[in-house]
Amino acid sequence: MDSRSHTPVAAALRLCLHALLLGLLALAAVPAVSDGASSATAVVALACVMAAVYAAGALAPAVQPQNRAAALWLSLLGALWLALLVLSPDALWLAFPLYFLQLHLLPMRWGLPAVVVTSAAAITGFVLHSGQITPGAFIGPLLGAAVAIATVLGYDALFRESERRRKLIEELVSTRAELAVAERTAGTLAERERLAREIHDTLAQGLSSIQLLLRAAERTLPPDAPATAHVRRAREAAQENLAEARRFVRALSPPDLENGSLAGALERLCARTTGPDLAVQFAVSGTPVELPTPYEVALLRTAQSALANTVQHAAARRAEITLSFMDTSVSLDVVDDGRGFSPGAPAVSRDTETSGFGLPAMRARAGSLGGTLSVESAPGQGTALALTLPLPLPGYEERSAA
């Protein structure tokens, strides 16, 4: 009959309602038989038919709250009850389970009038059978209707509250799962970047130094010396391993840099960055040049960090990223028209500790490549962040290793 909840409490309430209605039907039939009334056969027959109709509706999947099948089922039950009420005064008590059924299965705008009509029928039946009008004829049915209304409304309120809590719990579980996935993804990317930086700063630089030293040794040895061939093979092995280490570094670089240029990665970053009424634009100035992987990673990570802070804290309507290639340097400018902040205020470091996108981390990244990071901002005047890195001279890898 009601498929919206299958909790033990709801199941117990349904069983109690079934038992109450069937018991009251028996209460109407048994006295008629025991008193030898002329209508005893009709009363028993109507009670059995009403019990069968009730059982069929209670077991029918089609009978659900606020649908046509429920309304038809209640109409049939009401007609059988009225016929039984005409024959037996004890059928009056069946009004109480009917109250609950009407309030539960009908919309409230129809359930309340149905309860009023049922109460009026019960009062009328009592008066006709007793032949007198007493306060009890009105108090009993009306009090039962009031109790039924209060009970059903209270149950519905509790059910809605439990549904709201269930949905909140489901959202919380879903959010926690998404957060866990995001944290794992962020941790994986951070570890990839750390490994790339370690390989670049240690293994690749060491192999580059070995290659330079072996090349110098090869030049100092006579061409026909026995050691020259060994030195040459060692230099070639170091060169091959250096190339392999660089491939590792490229493979461990951010995914946005794997299938395109730095400018393309920044443009995709701007396109997918969203916020309330926020528009992000990207521009390139100057002639793009190929940059080493650590430079591209630093520029991309700084842009990601700056945009993350803009979305989370700036409440900006417009942001712009500009990648500028100059004669001796490359710079990244991130400007927004948000609420701004005081660069020296403690709130800046607080942001970085919680989100991981902080100015200290950006400055450390810039300093590791010999660059600078500047921030200009004031409350209510937006924020302008600029990262400037000196362009590496030709032979950057070999000279940095040497």
C-alpha positions as CSV (number, residue, x, y, z in Angstrom):
1,M,0.0,0.0,0.0
2,D,2.8,2.5,0.9
3,S,6.1,1.9,-0.7
4,R,7.8,5.1,0.4
5,S,9.3,3.7,3.6
6,H,10.1,0.2,4.7
7,T,11.5,0.9,8.1
8,P,10.6,-1.3,11.1
9,V,8.5,1.5,12.7
10,A,6.5,2.1,9.5
11,A,6.0,-1.7,9.1
12,A,4.8,-1.9,12.7
13,L,2.3,1.0,12.2
14,R,0.9,-0.7,9.0
15,L,0.4,-4.0,10.9
16,C,-1.4,-2.2,13.7
17,L,-3.7,-0.5,11.2
18,H,-4.5,-3.8,9.5
19,A,-5.2,-5.5,12.9
20,L,-7.3,-2.5,14.1
21,L,-9.6,-2.5,11.0
22,L,-10.0,-6.3,10.9
23,G,-10.7,-6.4,14.6
24,L,-13.3,-3.7,14.3
25,L,-15.0,-5.6,11.5
26,A,-15.1,-8.7,13.7
27,L,-16.5,-6.4,16.5
28,A,-19.4,-5.4,14.2
29,A,-20.1,-8.9,12.9
30,V,-19.9,-11.0,16.2
31,P,-22.6,-9.0,18.2
32,A,-25.0,-9.2,15.3
33,V,-24.7,-13.0,15.2
34,S,-24.8,-13.4,19.0
35,D,-27.9,-11.2,19.3
36,G,-29.7,-13.1,16.6
37,A,-30.5,-10.0,14.7
38,S,-32.4,-10.3,11.5
39,S,-29.6,-8.5,9.6
40,A,-26.9,-10.8,11.0
41,T,-26.3,-12.6,7.7
42,A,-26.1,-9.3,5.8
43,V,-23.7,-7.8,8.4
44,V,-21.4,-10.8,8.3
45,A,-21.4,-10.8,4.5
46,L,-20.6,-7.1,4.3
47,A,-17.9,-7.5,6.9
48,C,-16.3,-10.3,5.0
49,V,-16.5,-8.4,1.7
50,M,-15.0,-5.3,3.3
51,A,-12.2,-7.4,4.8
52,A,-11.5,-8.9,1.4
53,V,-11.5,-5.5,-0.4
54,Y,-9.2,-4.1,2.3
55,A,-6.8,-7.0,2.1
56,A,-6.7,-6.8,-1.7
57,G,-6.0,-3.0,-1.6
58,A,-3.4,-3.4,1.1
59,L,-1.5,-6.0,-0.9
60,A,-1.9,-4.4,-4.4
61,P,1.3,-2.6,-5.6
62,A,-0.9,-0.2,-7.6
63,V,-2.4,1.4,-4.5
64,Q,0.0,4.1,-3.5
65,P,-0.4,7.5,-1.8
66,Q,-2.1,10.2,-3.9
67,N,-2.9,8.1,-7.0
68,R,-6.1,7.1,-8.7
69,A,-6.1,3.5,-7.6
70,A,-5.9,4.6,-3.9
71,A,-8.9,7.0,-4.4
72,L,-11.0,4.2,-6.0
73,W,-10.0,1.8,-3.3
74,L,-11.0,4.2,-0.5
75,S,-14.3,5.0,-2.3
76,L,-15.2,1.3,-2.4
77,L,-14.2,0.9,1.3
78,G,-16.3,3.9,2.2
79,A,-19.4,2.6,0.4
80,L,-19.1,-0.8,2.1
81,W,-18.7,0.9,5.4
82,L,-21.8,3.1,4.9
83,A,-23.8,0.0,4.1
84,L,-22.5,-1.8,7.1
85,L,-23.2,1.3,9.3
86,V,-26.8,1.3,8.2
87,L,-27.2,-2.4,9.4
88,S,-25.0,-2.3,12.6
89,P,-24.3,0.5,15.1
90,D,-21.0,-1.2,16.0
91,A,-19.7,-0.4,12.5
92,L,-19.3,3.2,13.9
93,W,-15.9,2.3,15.2
94,L,-14.6,1.5,11.7
95,A,-14.4,5.3,11.1
96,F,-11.2,5.5,13.1
97,P,-9.0,3.3,10.8
98,L,-10.7,5.0,7.8
99,Y,-9.5,8.4,9.1
100,F,-5.9,7.2,8.9
101,L,-6.3,5.7,5.5
102,Q,-7.9,8.8,4.0
103,L,-5.3,11.1,5.4
104,H,-2.5,8.9,4.4
105,L,-3.5,8.0,0.9
106,L,-5.3,11.1,-0.3
107,P,-3.8,14.6,-0.9
108,M,-4.3,16.8,2.1
109,R,-6.8,19.0,0.2
110,W,-9.0,15.9,-0.3
111,G,-8.1,13.9,2.9
112,L,-9.4,16.5,5.3
113,P,-12.8,16.8,3.6
114,A,-13.0,13.0,3.5
115,V,-12.4,12.8,7.2
116,V,-15.1,15.4,7.9
117,V,-17.6,13.5,5.7
118,T,-16.7,10.2,7.5
119,S,-17.1,11.9,10.9
120,A,-20.5,13.2,9.9
121,A,-21.6,9.8,8.7
122,A,-20.4,8.2,12.0
123,I,-22.3,10.8,14.0
124,T,-25.5,10.3,11.9
125,G,-25.3,6.5,12.2
126,F,-24.9,6.7,15.9
127,V,-27.9,9.1,16.3
128,L,-30.1,7.0,14.0
129,H,-29.4,3.8,15.8
130,S,-29.6,5.2,19.4
131,G,-32.6,7.4,18.6
132,Q,-31.2,10.3,20.8
133,I,-28.7,13.1,20.5
134,T,-26.0,13.1,23.2
135,P,-22.6,14.8,23.5
136,G,-20.9,11.4,23.2
137,A,-22.3,11.1,19.7
138,F,-20.2,14.1,18.6
139,I,-17.2,13.9,20.9
140,G,-16.2,10.3,20.0
141,P,-16.0,10.7,16.2
142,L,-14.7,14.3,16.3
143,L,-12.0,13.5,18.9
144,G,-11.0,10.4,16.9
145,A,-10.7,12.6,13.7
146,A,-8.6,15.2,15.6
147,V,-6.2,12.5,16.9
148,A,-5.9,10.9,13.4
149,I,-5.2,14.3,11.8
150,A,-2.6,15.2,14.4
151,T,-1.0,11.7,14.1
152,V,-0.7,11.7,10.3
153,L,0.5,15.3,10.1
154,G,3.2,14.5,12.8
155,Y,4.2,11.3,11.0
156,D,4.5,13.2,7.7
157,A,6.6,15.9,9.3
158,L,8.9,13.3,10.8
159,F,9.1,11.5,7.5
160,R,10.1,14.6,5.6
161,E,12.7,15.5,8.2
162,S,14.2,12.0,8.0
163,E,14.2,12.2,4.2
164,R,16.0,15.5,4.4
165,R,18.6,14.1,6.8
166,R,19.0,11.0,4.6
167,K,19.7,13.2,1.5
168,L,22.1,15.4,3.5
169,I,24.0,12.3,4.6
170,E,24.1,11.0,1.1
171,E,25.4,14.3,-0.1
172,L,28.0,14.3,2.7
173,V,29.1,10.8,1.8
174,S,29.3,11.8,-1.9
175,T,31.2,15.0,-1.1
176,R,33.6,13.1,1.1
177,A,34.2,10.6,-1.7
178,E,34.8,13.3,-4.3
179,L,37.1,15.1,-1.8
180,A,39.1,11.9,-1.3
181,V,39.4,11.4,-5.0
182,A,40.5,15.0,-5.5
183,E,43.0,14.7,-2.7
184,R,44.4,11.5,-4.2
185,T,44.6,13.2,-7.6
186,A,46.3,16.2,-6.1
187,G,48.8,14.0,-4.2
188,T,49.6,12.0,-7.3
189,L,50.2,15.1,-9.4
190,A,52.4,16.6,-6.6
191,E,54.4,13.4,-6.3
192,R,54.8,13.3,-10.1
193,E,56.1,16.9,-10.1
194,R,58.4,16.2,-7.2
195,L,59.9,13.1,-8.9
196,A,60.3,15.1,-12.1
197,R,62.1,17.9,-10.2
198,E,64.3,15.4,-8.4
199,I,65.2,13.5,-11.6
200,H,66.0,16.8,-13.3
201,D,68.0,18.3,-10.5
202,T,70.0,15.2,-9.5
203,L,70.0,12.3,-12.0
204,A,69.8,14.4,-15.2
205,Q,72.3,17.0,-14.0
206,G,74.7,14.3,-12.8
207,L,74.6,12.5,-16.2
208,S,75.1,15.8,-18.0
209,S,78.2,16.5,-15.8
210,I,79.5,13.0,-16.5
211,Q,79.0,13.5,-20.2
212,L,80.9,16.8,-20.2
213,L,83.8,15.3,-18.2
214,L,84.0,12.3,-20.5
215,R,83.9,14.6,-23.5
216,A,86.8,16.6,-22.0
217,A,88.7,13.4,-21.2
218,E,88.2,12.1,-24.7
219,R,89.6,15.3,-26.2
220,T,92.7,15.1,-24.1
221,L,93.5,11.4,-24.9
222,P,95.3,10.5,-28.1
223,P,92.9,9.1,-30.8
224,D,94.8,5.8,-30.9
225,A,95.0,5.3,-27.1
226,P,93.3,2.1,-25.8
227,A,91.4,4.1,-23.3
228,T,89.9,6.5,-25.9
229,A,87.4,3.9,-27.1
230,H,86.3,3.1,-23.6
231,V,85.8,6.8,-22.8
232,R,83.8,7.3,-26.0
233,R,81.5,4.4,-25.1
234,A,81.1,5.7,-21.6
235,R,80.2,9.1,-22.9
236,E,77.7,7.7,-25.3
237,A,76.1,5.6,-22.5
238,A,75.9,8.7,-20.4
239,Q,74.3,10.6,-23.3
240,E,71.7,7.9,-23.8
241,N,70.9,7.7,-20.2
242,L,70.6,11.5,-20.0
243,A,68.1,11.4,-22.9
244,E,66.1,8.7,-21.0
245,A,66.1,10.8,-17.9
246,R,64.8,13.7,-19.8
247,R,62.0,11.5,-21.2
248,F,61.1,10.5,-17.6
249,V,60.9,14.2,-16.7
250,R,58.7,15.0,-19.6
251,A,56.5,12.0,-18.8
252,L,56.1,13.1,-15.1
253,S,55.3,16.7,-16.1
254,P,51.7,18.0,-15.6
255,P,49.2,16.3,-18.0
256,D,48.3,19.7,-19.5
257,L,51.8,20.0,-20.9
258,E,52.0,16.5,-22.3
259,N,50.0,17.1,-25.5
260,G,50.7,20.7,-26.3
261,S,52.5,23.9,-25.7
262,L,52.6,26.0,-22.5
263,A,50.3,28.6,-24.2
264,G,47.8,25.9,-25.1
265,A,47.8,24.5,-21.5
266,L,47.2,28.0,-20.1
267,E,44.4,28.6,-22.6
268,R,42.7,25.4,-21.6
269,L,43.2,26.3,-17.9
270,C,41.4,29.6,-18.5
271,A,38.6,27.9,-20.4
272,R,37.8,25.4,-17.7
273,T,38.2,27.8,-14.7
274,T,34.7,28.8,-13.6
275,G,33.2,30.8,-10.8
276,P,30.1,33.0,-10.0
277,D,30.0,35.6,-12.8
278,L,33.7,35.1,-13.5
279,A,35.2,35.4,-17.0
280,V,38.8,34.4,-17.5
281,Q,40.8,35.6,-20.6
282,F,44.2,34.5,-21.9
283,A,46.7,36.4,-24.1
284,V,50.2,35.8,-25.4
285,S,52.6,38.7,-25.9
286,G,55.8,38.4,-27.9
287,T,57.3,35.6,-29.9
288,P,56.9,32.2,-28.0
289,V,60.1,30.3,-27.5
290,E,60.6,26.7,-26.3
291,L,61.2,26.5,-22.6
292,P,62.7,23.8,-20.5
293,T,60.2,21.6,-18.7
294,P,60.9,23.1,-15.2
295,Y,60.1,26.6,-16.6
296,E,56.9,25.4,-18.1
297,V,55.9,23.6,-15.0
298,A,56.6,26.7,-12.8
299,L,54.6,29.0,-15.1
300,L,51.6,26.6,-15.3
301,R,51.5,25.8,-11.6
302,T,51.7,29.5,-10.7
303,A,48.8,30.2,-13.0
304,Q,46.8,27.4,-11.5
305,S,47.5,28.7,-8.0
306,A,46.7,32.3,-8.8
307,L,43.4,31.3,-10.5
308,A,42.5,29.0,-7.6
309,N,42.9,31.9,-5.2
310,T,40.9,34.2,-7.5
311,V,37.9,31.7,-7.6
312,Q,38.0,30.8,-3.9
313,H,38.7,34.2,-2.3
314,A,38.6,37.2,-4.7
315,A,34.9,37.2,-5.7
316,A,36.1,38.6,-9.0
317,R,34.0,39.2,-12.2
318,R,37.0,39.3,-14.6
319,A,40.5,37.8,-14.6
320,E,43.2,37.9,-17.2
321,I,46.3,35.8,-17.7
322,T,49.1,37.1,-20.0
323,L,52.1,35.1,-21.0
324,S,54.9,37.5,-22.3
325,F,58.0,36.5,-24.1
326,M,60.8,39.1,-24.0
327,D,64.4,39.2,-25.1
328,T,65.9,37.8,-21.9
329,S,62.9,36.8,-19.8
330,V,59.5,35.3,-19.8
331,S,56.7,36.6,-17.5
332,L,53.3,35.5,-16.4
333,D,50.8,38.1,-15.3
334,V,47.5,37.2,-13.5
335,V,45.2,40.2,-12.9
336,D,41.7,40.2,-11.4
337,D,39.2,42.8,-10.3
338,G,38.2,41.1,-7.1
339,R,38.1,42.3,-3.5
340,G,41.9,42.3,-3.2
341,F,43.8,42.0,0.1
342,S,46.8,43.3,2.0
343,P,49.8,41.3,0.9
344,G,51.3,41.5,4.3
345,A,48.2,40.4,6.2
346,P,48.1,37.0,8.0
347,A,45.1,36.0,5.8
348,V,47.5,35.4,2.9
349,S,49.4,32.7,4.7
350,R,46.2,31.3,6.1
351,D,44.9,30.7,2.5
352,T,48.1,28.9,1.6
353,E,48.1,26.5,4.5
354,T,44.6,25.4,3.8
355,S,44.5,25.2,0.1
356,G,48.2,24.6,-0.9
357,F,48.1,27.5,-3.4
358,G,50.1,30.1,-1.5
359,L,52.4,33.0,-2.2
360,P,55.3,31.4,-0.3
361,A,55.1,28.3,-2.6
362,M,55.0,30.5,-5.7
363,R,58.0,32.5,-4.5
364,A,59.9,29.3,-3.7
365,R,59.2,28.0,-7.2
366,A,60.2,31.2,-8.8
367,G,63.4,31.4,-6.7
368,S,64.5,27.9,-7.6
369,L,64.7,29.1,-11.3
370,G,66.3,32.4,-10.5
371,G,63.1,34.3,-11.1
372,T,61.0,36.8,-9.0
373,L,57.4,36.9,-8.0
374,S,55.6,40.3,-7.3
375,V,52.1,40.9,-5.9
376,E,50.3,44.2,-6.0
377,S,46.9,44.3,-4.2
378,A,44.8,46.4,-1.9
379,P,41.4,45.8,-0.3
380,G,38.7,46.5,-2.9
381,Q,41.2,47.2,-5.7
382,G,41.8,43.7,-7.2
383,T,45.1,41.8,-7.4
384,A,48.0,41.7,-9.9
385,L,50.5,38.9,-9.7
386,A,53.6,38.7,-11.9
387,L,56.1,35.9,-12.2
388,T,59.3,36.7,-14.2
389,L,61.8,34.1,-15.1
390,P,65.1,34.7,-17.0
391,L,65.2,32.9,-20.3
392,P,67.7,30.1,-20.2
393,L,70.7,30.6,-22.5
394,P,71.6,28.0,-25.1
395,G,73.1,24.9,-23.5
396,Y,71.1,25.5,-20.3
397,E,71.2,21.8,-19.3
398,E,74.9,21.3,-19.8
399,R,75.9,24.6,-18.1
400,S,73.7,24.1,-15.1
401,A,75.1,20.6,-14.6
402,A,78.7,21.9,-15.0
